[in-house]
Amino acid sequence: MNKGLHHVGVVYKDFSAVVEKLKILLGMPEIFNMESTTEVNTFIEELTKPLRIKIGFARFGDTMVELFQPLDKNSSYAEFLKKNPEGGIHHIGFMVDNIEEEAKKWDSMGFNRIYTGALPTNSFIYYDTRDTFGYISEILDNVPPKTQ
């Protein structure tokens, strides 16, 4: 079951330029940020594996804003900046109860996977929904991945 909007993912060439404005205008608290090298399964040959990104997280009411800054040229984030040099909304994240069941629905609708991956706290799948919705869609759960 889809539990609703979880976050909006926004990409910038250098997101430090907008952090203070977001905090002032939207009343966001401190924005936690870090550089990350994340292992993903990519379905697009040209994309880097692992992903190298700077990422920031901020809560805005019940929704989170994720800020992304690509650290190399071979990711969907870098591809986005080529088409949108000033940055902007890259993806919308939807929280789901059961990622495997939800993925079956998305797959059956003909949406292609871009990335799948797991963090210590959850699993995620990015779908290419740009032709239909105008942005990439991410489904994610709140279940730590099973350890082998």
BAPA-772114 format. One record per residue (C-alpha): residue number from 1; residue in one letter; chain; x, y negated, z. Coordinates in steps of 0.25 Angstrom, whole numbers. Layout:
<recs>
REC  num  residu  chaine     xx     yy     zz
REC  NUM       A       A      X      Y      Z
...
</recs>
This chain:
<recs>
REC  num  residu  chaine     xx     yy     zz
REC    1       M       A      0      0      0
REC    2       N       A      5    -14     -3
REC    3       K       A      6    -22     10
REC    4       G       A      7    -35      3
REC    5       L       A     17    -46     -1
REC    6       H       A     30    -44      7
REC    7       H       A     40    -54      0
REC    8       V       A     43    -63    -11
REC    9       G       A     57    -62    -17
REC   10       V       A     63    -74    -22
REC   11       V       A     77    -75    -30
REC   12       Y       A     86    -87    -30
REC   13       K       A    100    -89    -36
REC   14       D       A    104    -94    -22
REC   15       F       A     93    -93    -12
REC   16       S       A    100   -101     -1
REC   17       A       A     96   -113     -9
REC   18       V       A     81   -111     -6
REC   19       V       A     82   -105      8
REC   20       E       A     81   -118     16
REC   21       K       A     69   -123      7
REC   22       L       A     61   -110     10
REC   23       K       A     64   -111     25
REC   24       I       A     59   -125     25
REC   25       L       A     47   -125     15
REC   26       L       A     42   -111     19
REC   27       G       A     45   -111     34
REC   28       M       A     53    -99     32
REC   29       P       A     62    -95     44
REC   30       E       A     77    -91     41
REC   31       I       A     79    -83     28
REC   32       F       A     87    -71     31
REC   33       N       A     97    -68     19
REC   34       M       A    108    -58     16
REC   35       E       A    116    -53      4
REC   36       S       A    112    -39      0
REC   37       T       A    116    -28     -8
REC   38       T       A    104    -19     -9
REC   39       E       A    104     -5    -16
REC   40       V       A     92     -3    -25
REC   41       N       A     88      6    -36
REC   42       T       A     86     -2    -48
REC   43       F       A     78      1    -60
REC   44       I       A     85     -9    -69
REC   45       E       A     99     -5    -74
REC   46       E       A    104    -19    -74
REC   47       L       A    101    -23    -60
REC   48       T       A    112    -22    -49
REC   49       K       A    112    -10    -39
REC   50       P       A    113    -14    -28
REC   51       L       A    106    -27    -28
REC   52       R       A    115    -39    -23
REC   53       I       A    107    -50    -17
REC   54       K       A    106    -61     -7
REC   55       I       A     92    -60      0
REC   56       G       A     85    -69     10
REC   57       F       A     72    -65     18
REC   58       A       A     62    -75     24
REC   59       R       A     48    -72     30
REC   60       F       A     37    -82     25
REC   61       G       A     24    -78     33
REC   62       D       A     21    -64     30
REC   63       T       A     30    -64     17
REC   64       M       A     45    -63     15
REC   65       V       A     53    -71      5
REC   66       E       A     65    -64      0
REC   67       L       A     76    -73     -7
REC   68       F       A     85    -66    -16
REC   69       Q       A     98    -71    -23
REC   70       P       A    105    -61    -32
REC   71       L       A    120    -59    -30
REC   72       D       A    122    -52    -43
REC   73       K       A    117    -53    -57
REC   74       N       A    110    -40    -58
REC   75       S       A     97    -39    -50
REC   76       S       A     83    -43    -52
REC   77       Y       A     86    -55    -44
REC   78       A       A     97    -60    -53
REC   79       E       A     88    -57    -65
REC   80       F       A     77    -65    -59
REC   81       L       A     87    -77    -58
REC   82       K       A     91    -76    -72
REC   83       K       A     76    -79    -76
REC   84       N       A     73    -88    -64
REC   85       P       A     86    -96    -61
REC   86       E       A     80   -104    -50
REC   87       G       A     75    -91    -43
REC   88       G       A     61    -88    -39
REC   89       I       A     51    -76    -35
REC   90       H       A     57    -63    -39
REC   91       H       A     48    -53    -32
REC   92       I       A     37    -50    -23
REC   93       G       A     38    -40    -13
REC   94       F       A     26    -31     -8
REC   95       M       A     26    -23      5
REC   96       V       A     21     -9      3
REC   97       D       A     18      2     13
REC   98       N       A     23     14      4
REC   99       I       A     33      9     -7
REC  100       E       A     33     23    -14
REC  101       E       A     18     23    -15
REC  102       E       A     18      8    -20
REC  103       A       A     29     10    -30
REC  104       K       A     20     21    -36
REC  105       K       A     10     10    -39
REC  106       W       A     20      0    -44
REC  107       D       A     27     11    -53
REC  108       S       A     13     15    -59
REC  109       M       A     10      1    -63
REC  110       G       A     22      1    -72
REC  111       F       A     31     -8    -64
REC  112       N       A     46     -5    -65
REC  113       R       A     55     -4    -53
REC  114       I       A     67    -14    -52
REC  115       Y       A     73    -10    -39
REC  116       T       A     70      0    -27
REC  117       G       A     77      0    -14
REC  118       A       A     77      2      0
REC  119       L       A     82     -7     12
REC  120       P       A     83     -2     26
REC  121       T       A     69     -7     29
REC  122       N       A     61     -4     16
REC  123       S       A     61      0      2
REC  124       F       A     57     -9    -10
REC  125       I       A     54     -8    -25
REC  126       Y       A     55    -19    -35
REC  127       Y       A     46    -19    -47
REC  128       D       A     46    -27    -60
REC  129       T       A     33    -33    -60
REC  130       R       A     38    -46    -67
REC  131       D       A     29    -44    -80
REC  132       T       A     17    -42    -71
REC  133       F       A     18    -51    -59
REC  134       G       A     30    -60    -63
REC  135       Y       A     39    -55    -52
REC  136       I       A     45    -42    -47
REC  137       S       A     38    -34    -36
REC  138       E       A     44    -27    -24
REC  139       I       A     37    -17    -16
REC  140       L       A     43    -14     -2
REC  141       D       A     40     -6     10
REC  142       N       A     43     -8     25
REC  143       V       A     48      7     26
REC  144       P       A     63     10     28
REC  145       P       A     68     19     17
REC  146       K       A     69     34     21
REC  147       T       A     83     38     24
REC  148       Q       A     89     50     17
</recs>
